[in-house]
Each structure stands twice: as structure tokens, then as C-alpha cells.
């Protein structure tokens, strides 16, 4: 299966692990957490294009593990230190575009996110801060923590273009 056709398989027919990881509710929650932290830090909408970086950065274990522990890490320095990981990022963004799109639509439909002028804001139905699943895994917790970090980290950058260029991604 090449490209987007992989994502046209009905959910019930997908491999269970893939269906869990790429579940629109889970992925939408990760993006929603990033948007919430971005907005809390900067009081602006997160650019729609930037949201397509979230899943490729968080769901790829080596990249997630390489993310800084704090949002005050110098962005350009981190990019330079992790150029080998980021060399693959544009392709991961392209491959996960259908997953990100489906997650965004799910989050918008369920009011976890709201559109405003080409960007995303927390919606009227955000999950309260600090809410945790009854049963979770270390992987889910790490992804959620990384999503919040990305929101704060992206908010500290001068422009959306600076983030995209740093990550080697063009709209």
C-alpha cells in the first residue's frame, strides 16, 4: 500500500497496534494538548501548518526521546544537534498527513479545537488540565508530556516560519 491508500482501510481491518496508535481521538488529543499549551503560553492560535509537525515528532520514539526536557532550550541549537533525526522529518510529515488531518477533523468536530483565522485554538470542550486516563502506559504519558512541551516550545519561537524552516518542512 502506497501513500494515502493505506489510510483508507476501515478501522476494524487495520492491525490492532496501528489502530491504537493512529486512533483519531488519541492523535487529536495529542494535537489538542499542543494547541492548548501554545495558546496558554502565547495567547494566539497555533498555525494550522505547524500542527502537522506534532504527530511526526511525538509518535516517532527516537525523535520524542531527543526532544528537550524544557521549553526554554534554544530551538536552533536543538535543531543543529538533532539534524540526523530531522532529516527524516519531512517524509514522516508527508506520510502522517492523513492521520493528522483525520485527528484534526475529529478534534474540531468534538470541540477539542476551534479554528480561527488559519490557526487553531483550544475549543469549548477541552480536557481539563492534568486529566489522566484511568489506564495508561508509559508511552502514552511520554507522548502527552511531549505534546505539551511542543506547544510551549513552539510558542517561544519568533514565527511559525522559523519553526517550519528549523524542522526542514515547507508548507
C-alpha positions as CSV (number, residue, x, y, z in Angstrom):
1,X,0.0,0.0,0.0
2,X,1.5,3.3,-1.0
3,X,0.7,6.8,0.2
4,X,-2.8,7.7,1.4
5,X,-4.4,4.4,0.3
6,X,-3.1,2.8,3.5
7,X,-5.3,5.1,5.5
8,X,-8.4,4.2,3.6
9,X,-8.6,0.8,5.2
10,X,-11.6,0.5,7.6
11,X,-10.5,0.8,11.2
12,X,-11.8,-2.7,12.0
13,X,-9.4,-4.2,9.4
14,X,-6.3,-2.3,10.5
15,X,-3.6,-4.1,12.6
16,X,-4.6,-3.5,16.3
17,X,-1.3,-1.7,17.2
18,X,-1.7,0.6,14.3
19,X,-5.3,1.3,15.1
20,X,-4.4,2.2,18.7
21,X,-1.5,4.5,17.9
22,X,-3.2,6.3,15.0
23,X,-6.6,6.5,16.6
24,X,-8.1,9.9,15.7
25,X,-9.2,10.5,19.2
26,X,-5.8,9.8,20.7
27,X,-3.9,11.8,18.0
28,X,-6.5,14.6,18.2
29,X,-5.9,14.8,21.9
30,X,-2.1,15.0,21.4
31,X,-2.6,17.8,18.9
32,X,-5.1,19.4,21.2
33,X,-2.7,19.3,24.1
34,X,0.0,21.1,22.0
35,X,-2.5,23.7,20.9
36,X,-3.7,24.3,24.5
37,X,-0.1,24.8,25.8
38,X,0.8,27.0,22.8
39,X,-2.3,29.2,23.5
40,X,-1.7,29.2,27.2
41,X,1.9,30.4,26.6
42,X,1.4,32.8,23.7
43,X,-2.3,33.7,23.8
44,X,-2.5,33.2,20.0
45,X,-3.7,30.5,17.7
46,X,-1.2,27.8,16.6
47,X,-0.8,27.9,12.8
48,X,-2.5,25.1,11.1
49,X,0.6,24.0,9.2
50,X,2.6,23.7,12.4
51,X,0.1,21.2,13.8
52,X,1.2,18.8,11.1
53,X,4.6,18.6,12.9
54,X,3.1,17.3,16.2
55,X,2.4,13.7,15.4
56,X,5.6,13.0,13.4
57,X,7.7,14.5,16.2
58,X,5.8,12.7,19.1
59,X,4.9,9.3,17.7
60,X,8.4,8.6,16.4
61,X,10.1,7.3,19.6
62,X,13.7,8.4,18.8
63,X,12.6,11.9,18.0
64,X,10.3,12.2,21.0
65,X,13.1,11.0,23.3
66,X,15.5,13.6,21.8
67,X,13.1,16.4,22.5
68,X,14.4,18.8,25.2
69,X,13.2,18.4,28.7
70,X,12.2,22.1,28.9
71,X,10.7,24.5,26.5
72,X,13.5,27.1,27.2
73,X,16.0,25.0,25.2
74,X,17.4,27.1,22.3
75,X,15.5,25.9,19.3
76,X,18.3,26.4,16.7
77,X,20.8,24.6,19.0
78,X,18.5,21.6,19.3
79,X,17.9,21.5,15.6
80,X,21.6,21.5,14.9
81,X,22.2,18.8,17.5
82,X,19.5,16.6,16.0
83,X,19.9,17.2,12.3
84,X,20.1,13.4,11.6
85,X,16.7,12.8,13.1
86,X,15.2,15.9,11.4
87,X,16.5,14.8,8.0
88,X,13.7,12.2,8.1
89,X,11.0,14.5,9.4
90,X,9.6,15.9,6.1
91,X,9.0,12.4,4.9
92,X,7.3,11.5,8.2
93,X,5.1,14.6,8.0
94,X,4.1,13.6,4.5
95,X,3.3,10.0,5.4
96,X,1.4,11.0,8.5
97,X,-0.5,13.8,6.9
98,X,-3.7,11.7,6.5
99,X,-3.5,10.7,10.2
100,X,-3.0,14.3,11.3
101,X,-5.9,15.5,9.1
102,X,-8.2,12.9,10.5
103,X,-7.2,13.7,14.1
104,X,-7.7,17.5,13.4
105,X,-11.2,16.8,12.0
106,X,-12.1,14.6,15.0
107,X,-10.8,17.2,17.5
108,X,-12.7,20.0,15.7
109,X,-15.9,18.0,15.4
110,X,-15.8,17.2,19.1
111,X,-14.9,20.8,20.0
112,X,-11.5,20.0,21.5
113,X,-10.1,22.5,19.0
114,X,-11.5,25.6,17.3
115,X,-10.5,27.3,14.0
116,X,-9.6,30.9,14.0
117,X,-8.0,32.8,11.1
118,X,-6.0,29.9,9.8
119,X,-4.9,28.7,13.2
120,X,-6.2,26.5,16.0
121,X,-7.3,27.5,19.5
122,X,-8.5,25.3,22.4
123,X,-12.1,24.5,21.8
124,X,-15.1,24.8,24.1
125,X,-14.7,21.2,25.2
126,X,-11.0,20.9,26.2
127,X,-10.0,18.2,28.6
128,X,-9.2,19.7,32.0
129,X,-5.5,20.2,32.7
130,X,-3.9,17.3,34.4
131,X,-6.6,14.9,33.4
132,X,-5.3,11.3,33.1
133,X,-6.7,8.2,31.6
134,X,-7.8,5.5,34.1
135,X,-5.5,3.1,32.4
136,X,-2.4,4.5,30.7
137,X,1.0,3.4,29.6
138,X,4.4,5.0,29.9
139,X,4.3,5.5,26.1
140,X,1.0,7.4,26.2
141,X,2.3,9.5,29.2
142,X,5.5,10.3,27.3
143,X,3.6,11.3,24.2
144,X,1.2,13.6,26.2
145,X,4.1,15.2,28.0
146,X,5.9,15.8,24.7
147,X,2.8,17.3,23.2
148,X,2.6,19.9,25.9
149,X,6.3,20.6,25.6
150,X,6.0,21.2,21.8
151,X,3.2,23.7,22.4
152,X,5.3,25.7,24.9
153,X,8.4,25.4,22.8
154,X,6.8,26.4,19.5
155,X,5.2,29.4,21.4
156,X,8.7,30.6,22.3
157,X,9.8,30.9,18.7
158,X,9.5,34.1,16.7
159,X,7.3,32.9,13.9
160,X,5.7,29.8,12.5
161,X,8.0,30.0,9.5
162,X,11.0,29.8,11.9
163,X,9.7,26.6,13.3
164,X,8.9,25.1,9.9
165,X,12.3,26.1,8.5
166,X,14.1,24.8,11.5
167,X,12.4,21.5,11.2
168,X,13.1,21.3,7.5
169,X,9.4,21.3,6.5
170,X,7.8,23.6,3.9
171,X,4.0,24.1,3.6
